[in-house]
Amino acid sequence: MRKKVGRVNTRREPITEALLKLAAQKVPGDPRGRTYAEVLAERLLKAALRGNVAAFREIANRVEGEPQQRIEVTHHFVSRRTEAG
């Protein structure tokens, strides 16, 4: 389902709802009693430590926020004068 432009969608999408619900559940048989979210976070961290740049970027973006893009704006003003003779 696509969000409509100009309207705030306060309802979560069905896949997001399902993922949030499942991520909060305990992993069956996990000796440490971790949730799926905890296991995934640990695996993501281990991948970053092994040199996976995409995993590192994802962690950095989640922890520190996405870096702001620098946009350089230049404006050239051209004056057009008409000379009355």
C-alpha positions in Angstrom: 0.0 0.0 0.0 1.5 3.3 -1.1 1.3 6.4 1.1 -0.5 9.3 -0.4 1.4 12.5 -1.0 0.5 15.3 1.3 -1.1 13.1 4.0 0.4 11.8 7.1 0.0 8.1 7.4 -0.2 7.2 11.1 -1.2 3.6 10.3 1.7 1.2 10.0 2.0 -1.0 7.0 1.0 -4.7 7.4 4.6 -6.0 6.9 5.9 -3.5 9.4 3.4 -4.6 12.0 4.2 -8.3 11.4 8.0 -7.7 11.6 7.7 -5.7 14.8 5.5 -8.4 16.4 7.9 -11.2 15.4 11.0 -9.3 16.3 9.8 -8.9 19.9 9.3 -12.7 20.3 11.8 -14.9 22.0 13.7 -17.3 19.8 12.6 -20.8 20.5 15.4 -22.8 22.1 17.8 -19.9 22.5 19.8 -20.7 25.6 20.2 -17.0 26.4 16.4 -16.2 26.0 17.0 -13.6 23.3 14.4 -12.1 21.0 14.7 -12.2 17.3 15.6 -8.5 17.3 18.5 -9.2 19.7 19.8 -12.0 17.6 19.6 -10.0 14.4 21.3 -7.0 16.0 24.1 -9.2 17.2 24.6 -10.8 13.8 24.6 -7.4 12.2 27.3 -6.2 14.6 29.4 -9.3 14.0 29.1 -8.8 10.2 30.4 -5.2 10.6 33.3 -6.4 12.7 34.2 -8.9 9.9 34.5 -6.0 7.5 31.0 -5.9 6.0 30.7 -2.2 5.0 27.0 -2.4 4.5 26.5 -3.8 8.0 28.7 -1.1 9.4 26.8 1.7 7.6 23.5 0.3 8.8 24.7 0.3 12.4 26.1 3.8 12.1 22.9 5.1 10.6 20.8 3.5 13.3 23.0 4.7 16.1 24.1 8.1 14.9 21.4 8.9 12.3 22.0 9.2 8.6 24.6 11.8 7.8 23.2 15.0 6.3 24.0 15.5 2.7 25.9 18.6 1.9 24.3 20.7 -0.7 26.1 23.6 -2.2 23.9 26.3 -3.6 25.3 29.1 -5.8 23.3 31.9 -7.2 24.4 34.0 -10.1 22.5 37.2 -10.4 22.5 38.7 -13.8 21.3 42.3 -14.0 19.8 43.3 -17.3 19.7 47.1 -17.7 18.2 48.7 -20.7 19.7 52.0 -21.5 17.2 54.6 -22.7 18.8 56.6 -25.4 
